[in-house]
Every structure is written in C-alpha cells, then in structure tokens.
Amino acid sequence: MILLLQGCESKKTLNKCEIPQTLLNVPSVDLNRSINTQSETALFMLDLYEAYEKCAINLKSIKRLQNGK
C-alpha cells in the first residue's frame, strides 16, 4: 500500500472527492538504522509513533473530505 500511495498523482478522486497529494504522502522512517542503545531505541520508537500520528491525522482529514465536512 505504501508503494501505491507514493506513486499517486498530484490529486486522487475518491467518492467524487479530490484528495490532495499532501494527504496521501506517507512519512518515511529509516528502518535500516542500527540500534545499539536504549536511547537509540527510544528515538526509533518516537520516529515510528510520529509517522503513525501523521498518517492518522491525514486519514481523519480524508474522511472529513469524503463526508463533506
């Protein structure tokens, strides 16, 4: 799904509602980093949580657009 979203056009139409590209962007998280300490683990977890929150906010915005609110 991530690959599909990254390859989208500038706007997509979903249920006759235009979705701006900014709402379809998936935040990137460096999954190839080396984690050797608790501090590095904590920073990685924060990065994952931040990316998740951005996706959740974008999803709520898309739902509002679909519902016309």
Protein Blocks (a to p, Z undefined) as FASTA:
>chain_A
ZZmmmmpcfbdceehiacdfklmpccdddfkbccfbfklmmmmmmmmmmmmmmmmmmmmm
mmmmmnoZZ
